[in-house]
Amino acid sequence: MRYWLTFAPEIGKKPLLYLMSKKFDVEFNVRSATADRDVFVMALEFTSTHEKIDEVVKWFEKQGVQVEPVEINTIEG
């Protein structure tokens, strides 16, 4: 399952991927990422159960990250 993560630069100062990987047993792959002064955007692909991925999504949202599923194959490759 793939998701877009969007967040402000001050949130990006936290080691979010490290913290997520320590808290949850979820395989992930960074498919795309970009950053500028105003916003960070990252596409992540998760491999796990739907339940576990839902937990990860809720955790990211609690950290102030906007999480949206990738609806089309825009990051294939």
Secondary structure as UniProt FT lines:
FT   STRAND          2..7
FT   HELIX           9..12
FT   HELIX           16..23
FT   STRAND          27..35
FT   STRAND          40..47
FT   HELIX           50..62
FT   TURN            63..64
FT   STRAND          66..69
FT   TURN            74..75
//
